[in-house]
Amino acid sequence: MFKNRLVNIVLILLMAITLIGVVIFVIWQSYLKPADPVAVNGQQVERKVSAEELEKVTVETDEIRTNLLTGDLILAKFAIQAENEKVKKELELRKTQVIHTVIKILSAMKPEEVQGPKGMEKVEATIKTELNKLLEKGKIVDVITTHKIVDI
């Protein structure tokens, strides 16, 4: 190839490293990468979870009672769906932090902010975002309100 032997060795090493990198990338993309949600008509659709799988990854909070920003009382209970069983275990270990986070979120809201479907969607999304910040690994998939009473 080239008359200088050192240049030949360096080029062969660079080509070998590049080839190894490409092979590792292809293997990772094909076999090791977590499955993405299924795409239907160009839109992401999440895989349906069976009832048994849902039970294995869901943590239910106790009934949480706190005052809203205006002093009105709210009683609520939530089911928090984790990404997997390891995340569920971490949530269970952090239950006091979970309850503290939910109380902080609810106590900063007014009664009209938690009323109706749109209000509860906002509460659930906020809880999901804040709880994801607590987790070391994994994430919260969904937060579902299972019980809610606002005493105005």
C-alpha positions as CSV (number, residue, x, y, z in Angstrom):
1,M,0.0,0.0,0.0
2,F,2.2,2.8,1.3
3,K,6.0,2.6,1.5
4,N,5.9,3.6,5.2
5,R,5.0,0.7,7.4
6,L,3.8,2.8,10.3
7,V,1.2,4.5,8.0
8,N,-0.1,1.1,6.9
9,I,-0.5,-0.1,10.5
10,V,-2.3,3.1,11.5
11,L,-4.7,2.9,8.6
12,I,-5.4,-0.8,9.3
13,L,-6.1,0.0,12.9
14,L,-8.4,2.9,12.0
15,M,-10.4,0.7,9.6
16,A,-10.6,-2.1,12.1
17,I,-11.9,0.3,14.9
18,T,-14.4,1.7,12.4
19,L,-15.6,-1.7,11.4
20,I,-16.0,-2.8,15.0
21,G,-18.0,0.4,15.8
22,V,-20.4,-0.2,12.9
23,V,-20.9,-3.9,13.9
24,I,-21.7,-2.9,17.5
25,F,-24.1,-0.2,16.3
26,V,-25.9,-2.6,14.0
27,I,-26.2,-5.2,16.8
28,W,-27.5,-2.6,19.3
29,Q,-30.1,-1.3,16.8
30,S,-31.2,-4.8,15.9
31,Y,-31.2,-6.7,19.1
32,L,-30.5,-4.6,22.2
33,K,-32.5,-1.5,21.7
34,P,-35.8,-1.4,23.7
35,A,-38.9,-1.8,21.5
36,D,-40.4,1.4,20.4
37,P,-44.2,1.9,20.5
38,V,-45.9,0.6,17.3
39,A,-46.4,3.2,14.6
40,V,-49.8,3.2,12.9
41,N,-50.4,5.6,10.1
42,G,-47.4,7.6,11.1
43,Q,-48.5,8.1,14.7
44,Q,-47.1,6.4,17.7
45,V,-49.4,3.9,19.4
46,E,-48.4,2.4,22.7
47,R,-48.7,-1.4,23.1
48,K,-51.7,-2.6,25.1
49,V,-50.9,-3.8,28.6
50,S,-52.7,-6.8,30.0
51,A,-54.4,-6.5,33.4
52,E,-51.8,-8.8,35.0
53,E,-48.9,-6.7,33.6
54,L,-50.6,-3.5,34.7
55,E,-51.0,-4.8,38.3
56,K,-47.3,-5.8,38.4
57,V,-46.2,-2.2,37.6
58,T,-48.8,-0.1,39.4
59,V,-48.4,1.6,42.8
60,E,-51.5,3.0,44.5
61,T,-51.2,5.9,46.9
62,D,-53.2,6.0,50.1
63,E,-55.9,8.6,50.3
64,I,-54.2,12.0,50.3
65,R,-55.9,14.9,52.1
66,T,-54.7,18.4,51.8
67,N,-55.8,22.0,51.3
68,L,-55.9,23.6,48.0
69,L,-54.4,27.1,47.5
70,T,-57.6,28.7,48.5
71,G,-58.0,26.6,51.7
72,D,-60.6,24.2,50.2
73,L,-60.1,20.6,51.0
74,I,-59.2,17.9,48.5
75,L,-59.2,14.1,49.0
76,A,-57.5,12.2,46.3
77,K,-56.1,8.8,45.5
78,F,-53.9,7.9,42.5
79,A,-52.6,4.8,40.7
80,I,-49.1,5.3,39.3
81,Q,-48.1,3.1,36.5
82,A,-44.3,2.5,36.3
83,E,-42.3,1.5,33.3
84,N,-41.3,-1.9,34.8
85,E,-41.2,-3.7,38.1
86,K,-37.9,-2.2,39.2
87,V,-39.3,1.3,38.9
88,K,-42.4,0.1,40.8
89,K,-40.1,-1.1,43.6
90,E,-38.3,2.3,43.6
91,L,-41.6,4.1,43.8
92,E,-42.7,1.9,46.8
93,L,-39.4,2.7,48.6
94,R,-40.0,6.4,47.8
95,K,-43.6,6.4,48.9
96,T,-43.2,9.3,51.4
97,Q,-41.5,11.4,48.7
98,V,-44.3,10.5,46.2
99,I,-47.0,11.6,48.7
100,H,-45.0,14.8,49.5
101,T,-44.8,15.6,45.8
102,V,-48.5,15.1,45.3
103,I,-49.3,17.3,48.3
104,K,-47.0,20.1,47.0
105,I,-48.7,19.9,43.6
106,L,-52.3,19.9,44.9
107,S,-51.7,22.6,47.5
108,A,-50.5,25.0,44.8
109,M,-53.8,24.6,42.8
110,K,-57.1,26.3,43.0
111,P,-60.4,24.3,43.1
112,E,-61.3,25.3,39.5
113,E,-57.9,23.9,38.3
114,V,-58.7,20.4,39.6
115,Q,-62.3,20.3,38.3
116,G,-63.4,18.4,35.3
117,P,-61.5,16.1,33.0
118,K,-59.1,18.8,31.7
119,G,-58.2,19.8,35.2
120,M,-57.5,16.2,36.3
121,E,-55.5,15.6,33.2
122,K,-53.3,18.6,34.1
123,V,-52.9,17.4,37.7
124,E,-52.0,13.9,36.5
125,A,-49.5,15.2,33.9
126,T,-47.9,17.5,36.5
127,I,-47.6,14.6,39.0
128,K,-46.1,12.4,36.3
129,T,-43.5,15.0,35.4
130,E,-42.5,15.7,39.0
131,L,-42.3,12.0,40.0
132,N,-40.1,11.3,36.9
133,K,-37.6,13.8,38.4
134,L,-37.5,11.7,41.6
135,L,-36.6,8.5,39.9
136,E,-33.0,7.4,39.4
137,K,-33.7,5.0,36.5
138,G,-36.8,4.4,34.5
139,K,-39.9,6.5,34.3
140,I,-43.6,6.8,35.1
141,V,-45.8,5.8,32.2
142,D,-49.1,7.1,33.5
143,V,-50.9,8.6,36.6
144,I,-54.6,7.8,37.0
145,T,-56.9,9.5,39.5
146,T,-58.8,6.7,41.2
147,H,-60.6,8.8,43.8
148,K,-61.2,12.6,44.2
149,I,-63.4,14.8,46.3
150,V,-63.1,18.6,46.5
151,D,-64.9,20.2,49.4
152,I,-65.5,23.8,48.5
